[in-house]
Amino acid sequence: MTKWYTDPSLVAKWAENNPAHPAGFKDAMMNNLLKNGVPSGPYYMKNFSKINAITFSEIDAVMLGKKTAAEAMKEVEAKVQPEIQGRYDVNP
């Protein structure tokens, strides 16, 4: 996806003359991301979307007062463990 930040014709499609982006957007967001951005841990985790969905369904129960955080995390652990499939190699 780097091309959407480096190819001037693609940058023009979404980043320039866009009322949602204030003055200085390209330098503050785009250039900073290109120079300093790194993928977060979940980027490398296999099956992350399923693990995330399981986790948040239990967090919802805590937020609604249906479970304590300790109860929910115990259930998350039991549900998530079978879903852990390792990580994607950074440099295969």
Buried (B, 14 or more C-beta within 10 A) or exposed (E): EEEEBEEEEEBEEEBEEEEEBEEEBBEEBBEEEEEEEEEEEEEEBEEBEEBEEBBEEBBEBBEEEEBEEEEBBEBBEEBBEEEEEEEEEEEE
